[in-house]
Amino acid sequence: MMKTAGFWISRHPSPDAVIMSPDAIDQFNTGLRNDKKLTKDIFTIIQDLKTESLLDDLEKTLSDITAKDYYTAAGVRDDVDFMDDVKRNMNLSGVVIGVAPRYGLVVHYASQRFLPTREGLYEEKNDDDFDQLQNSALDVGTPVAVVHISADGLWYYTMTAISDGWVEARYIALGDVNQVREFAQDKDYAVVIRPKADIFLNESMTDYYDYVRMGMRLPLTSVDAGRVTVNVPVMDADGTLAIKEAYMNAEDVSPGFLPFTARNIYKQALMMLNQPYGWGDMYGEQDCSRFLQMVFATVGIVLPRDSIDQAQVSNTAVDFDEKSADDVKVSAIAKSPAANTLLAMKGHIMLYLGMVNGKPYAIHDTTGYKKEVDQKEVSYAIDRVIISDLSLGQESQKGSLLRRLTRTVTIE
């Protein structure tokens, strides 16, 4: 029964109470952007580029990755030739600070990389599902600021509201800044409320274009029985940005954001149950932090991309250290509002669902857990969105989720 939204809705004291109004959400998002610097407005990014060295950021990323001695896909560790080729393609000598970026829209689902290469780097040999160069992924319609270009011209270094990185140029159509801003800030929009929603280019919805993930918004032009008409970005024959009408199933979207209530958060989170895990959005999926970002995006909240930043989004938080007893943590969680409290730890983050028989339960996207068997630690793969109590992993060297918990963060 825990695998349905209704189970948790029935246990919540006020599932339909509005947690934050649209105005309050706007203020919350503004605070994350302007005060906490956890997200950004790409249309004013030039102000940041004048005070923060893009070159320093690029060089630090390269240095940090080089120091890790990762394996290439061919199984070569600390491949100097690979890193030299990537460094040349980064075109570091061509970085210009203080020049206005170019703007564009993502025209097809695209990986966002730490370095301008499709090749991966891995902590272990044959660890294909955890490419350490995969930063995130961008859905169709994502506005980007392009602030640098690779030496071969095939990669753009892009900034979005929640992440930065290299994206293949073929997935981004560049246009006038006003055209991109109008698309991104259109007052009539459809918000995706399914894990994935298909986009078609004809009214009979047979000419498939791409898909977009939960929380993504597209300009909405009309609503018909069973179908909505939206605008999507496409690349014109000359490579520039054009806007085209497209069609989606009405049940896949909401005309505007959903009200921020526990009911809606439960419904959206539970809709993602059993969706496959994707490290850094690999394979078109999502990891633990992207899962939360997608769910809260349906109500208009713009969470940062990574778990370390999501743990900083609210001043309403309770911190724990290595000396905090489990019962102290459980007591703190039990006092936190379900459906809008995040449970954070190093490298992972979850959504608190509620208490059952004195145990806190959470929904989260996880790769798995470890357990000691015959004096050896064995890994058990999960690789999907699950509901669990916080005892998961208790027979491992790291300890349970509860033992590893460092902070509760309430979004309100």
Buried (B, 14 or more C-beta within 10 A) or exposed (E): EBEEBEBBBEBBEEBEEBBBEBEEBEEBBEBBBEEBEBBBBBBEBBEBBEEEEBBEBBBEBBEEBBEEEBBBBEEEEEBEEBBEEBBEBBBBEEBEEEEEBBBBBBBBBBBBBBBBBEBBBBEEEEBEBBBBBBBBBBBBBBBBBBBBBBBEEBBBBBBBBBBBBBBBBBBBBBBEBEBBBEBBEBEEBBBBBBBBBBBBBEEEBEEEBBBBBBBBBBBBBEEEEEBBBBBBBBBEEEEEBBBEBBBBBBEBBBEBBBBBBBBBBBBBBBBBBEBBBBBBBBEBBBBBBBBBBBBBBBBBBBBBBBBBBBBBBBEBBBEBEEEBEBEEBBEBBBEBBBBBBBBBBEEBBBBBBBBBEEBBBBBBBBBBBBBEEEEEEEEEEBBBBBBBBBBBBBBBEBBBBBBBBBBBBBBE
